[in-house]
Amino acid sequence: MTAIIIGPAILYLGDAYTIRPTLGWMDADVMDPQYRFNNSGGGAYRAARGASDQIVAEGLDRGFDHSIIDPALAGAVIVFCHNDQLGDLIPDLVEDESADFDALLVADMFARLKRRFHRAALCVWIKQNPAPHRNKHYLADMEPYIHAWNPGYHPVGDHHDMHRWHTATSMPSKTFSHPTVKPLSLMAKIMANVAGETVCDPFMGTGSTGVAALRAGKRFYGIEKNPQHFETAVARISAAWAEIEQRCA
Ligand SMILES: C[S@@+](CC[C@H](N)C(=O)[O-])C[C@H]1O[C@@H](n2cnc3c(N)ncnc32)[C@H](O)[C@@H]1O
């Protein structure tokens, strides 16, 4: 296992399920794991864009093991998931469960998090530039994330930080050769909402959470198994830390 220290951040190249338990208590785990969704279709639109194929090639459509969400290790969690609708109502509304698999997935994750944490909120990133292909469904212009917390770790921020939505364009996959980079303004909003000093992102990707965490004055622990994405995260977080140090000099 490689570990790189950058100011108040430690980045691990390796498997989240092995490394995360060894890191101990964090104020917040902020994760953007592999979604589980039907990534077929797209026709000509798909052929013109590499992101969907890269998602499949890297297994980013196969879901993740929920055991990594552990209230014994974090006061709060933020977890992104895939959907364009949600609610406890959906299992009653959808006749054929596979017809709206995404909605059931979010409803299930919400119910599980609420069982394991004191309270939870459903928030949403509103994407201004969704991919044009939509598989006879609505555009994928809303990405939900759930913030669940235990007492002492409730959402924080000024009045204007407390919206459950954030609007931002998604990052083109070619920018960091990664198909699902989260916008920095979204991660900054999330950092303004999570309580405490320490943040871990076990599915770090290109390090968006880490950049936002350092800019928010937090300590950051990131884990990524793909060496190419790990190198990108090291470069982005090093650059962010250099900027912070320069400002403080
Ligand atoms: C959805 S992406 C996260 C993208 C990130 N939010 C960003 O802005 O760049 C999920 C990442 O988790 C990584 N990953 C998947 N399984 C992992 C595991 N078991 N341990 C560590 N990283 C893993 C993938 O390689 C991928 O880069």
PDBQT file of the ligand as one rigid body, heavy atoms in Angstrom, charges set to zero:
ROOT
HETATM    1  C1  LIG A 301     -17.513   7.510  -8.745  1.00  0.00    +0.000 C 
HETATM    2  S1  LIG A 301     -15.793   7.516  -8.692  1.00  0.00    +0.000 S 
HETATM    3  C2  LIG A 301     -15.406   8.883  -7.623  1.00  0.00    +0.000 C 
HETATM    4  C3  LIG A 301     -15.108  10.152  -8.375  1.00  0.00    +0.000 C 
HETATM    5  C4  LIG A 301     -14.722  11.282  -7.456  1.00  0.00    +0.000 C 
HETATM    6  N1  LIG A 301     -15.843  11.754  -6.685  1.00  0.00    +0.000 N 
HETATM    7  C5  LIG A 301     -14.125  12.444  -8.239  1.00  0.00    +0.000 C 
HETATM    8  O1  LIG A 301     -14.655  13.576  -8.176  1.00  0.00    +0.000 OA
HETATM    9  O2  LIG A 301     -13.126  12.246  -8.935  1.00  0.00    +0.000 OA
HETATM   10  C6  LIG A 301     -15.465   6.141  -7.673  1.00  0.00    +0.000 C 
HETATM   11  C7  LIG A 301     -13.989   5.811  -7.544  1.00  0.00    +0.000 C 
HETATM   12  O3  LIG A 301     -13.838   4.756  -6.596  1.00  0.00    +0.000 OA
HETATM   13  C8  LIG A 301     -12.768   3.938  -7.006  1.00  0.00    +0.000 C 
HETATM   14  N2  LIG A 301     -12.948   2.628  -6.347  1.00  0.00    +0.000 N 
HETATM   15  C9  LIG A 301     -13.846   1.677  -6.668  1.00  0.00    +0.000 A 
HETATM   16  N3  LIG A 301     -13.755   0.639  -5.814  1.00  0.00    +0.000 NA
HETATM   17  C10 LIG A 301     -12.776   0.952  -4.938  1.00  0.00    +0.000 A 
HETATM   18  C11 LIG A 301     -12.220   0.261  -3.820  1.00  0.00    +0.000 A 
HETATM   19  N4  LIG A 301     -12.643  -0.942  -3.444  1.00  0.00    +0.000 N 
HETATM   20  N5  LIG A 301     -11.223   0.870  -3.131  1.00  0.00    +0.000 NA
HETATM   21  C12 LIG A 301     -10.775   2.109  -3.517  1.00  0.00    +0.000 A 
HETATM   22  N6  LIG A 301     -11.269   2.797  -4.571  1.00  0.00    +0.000 NA
HETATM   23  C13 LIG A 301     -12.260   2.227  -5.276  1.00  0.00    +0.000 A 
HETATM   24  C14 LIG A 301     -12.871   3.900  -8.523  1.00  0.00    +0.000 C 
HETATM   25  O4  LIG A 301     -11.631   3.582  -9.122  1.00  0.00    +0.000 OA
HETATM   26  C15 LIG A 301     -13.347   5.328  -8.835  1.00  0.00    +0.000 C 
HETATM   27  O5  LIG A 301     -12.277   6.181  -9.187  1.00  0.00    +0.000 OA
ENDROOT
TORSDOF 0
